Amino acid sequence: MKRIGLLTSGGDCQALNAAMRGVVKGMSESTSELEVYGFLNGYKGLIYGNYKLLTSADFSGILTKGGTIIGSSRQPFKLMRTPDEKGLDKVEAMKQNYYKLNLDCLVILGGNGTQKTANLLREEGLHIIHLPKTIDNDIYGTDVTFGFQSAINIACDAIDCIHTTAASHDRVFIVEVMGHKVGWLTLYAGMASGADIILLPEIPYDIDKVIDGIEKRKAAGKGFTILAVAEGAISKKDAKLSKKELKKKMEQYKYPSVSYEIADLINKKTGIEVRVTVPGHTQRGGSPCPYDRVLCTRLGAEAARSIMDEEYGCMIAMVNGKVKRVPLGEVAGKLKMVNPDSQIIKQAKYVGISFGD
Ligand code: F6P
């Protein structure tokens, strides 16, 4: 008999169900005696003992279904050691619920913050397997996270649509792309959709260089310009500020997001009208793309094998095209960022894409 728990935590993405299906299908092939407990709404379910006993039928027909059948929520890692409003010790509560159900393993699907709590639970002695989920692709120790490719498709579609209207009207457009503090999604969606200027958190921009990029295109007879701007993009000036100074700036910030600030600056300096489009959470929604379905089936299958091998405390990752078990303690708390000196950035610059630097 194997008893496993499943939990999806943090911002959702397209392929969470596909990954859980992979785990359960893999386990079902290996053992006829399987109990699967789905903790509801992320760590909240584990803390407060809210769970559902799931059957293999629950995992049928969900390969293409976005979201998560067991719900998700954000439970910040930094508050995990802080008792809740009623004084409950969250870590102890999670351990108790795990032991009460006599679980062999808890499979946790989530991004960076989720992974830190997963590692904490491992350090507390629980059997944990982590599956790397996030549209941001910023999890250290895996080439790719699930959700990333699906989100690229959506962001790319959004920029493609903007492209045609921008060309008809000879306009300058900014499309703001998600990705939290890293630029992977913006870089790939921007390159895939032919963005002329791509602004990433890892390469702080100079607004005058951004304007140069627009003017250069105009001088070459190209009336429209598309900017793909990461939600975490930052100017060279702001990148030099201390944490305290940046916080002060943000307290008085009058824009809904960085793209509106950039649009305003371009307008003030040149008189050019700039339109801003923010696809926002659409980038996390809908059905997973075929790549993510395959990725999740592979990661899920390996998670199941790892449980059968009784090898715990790892993230199931894609490393150089192969699925591997990577020790959680080696990767938790680290961020994978775009390297400004990497080949892809050099190649993008080589074909004329400006990063505003
Ligand atoms: O981490 C995934 C992500 O979609 C980020 O790209 C984005 O910054 C954040 O979550 C948005 O969070 P929320 O759904 O809480 O608004």
Residues whose N, C-alpha, C, O or C-beta is under 5 A from the ligand:
A	BS01	F6P	G11 D136 M178 G179 H180
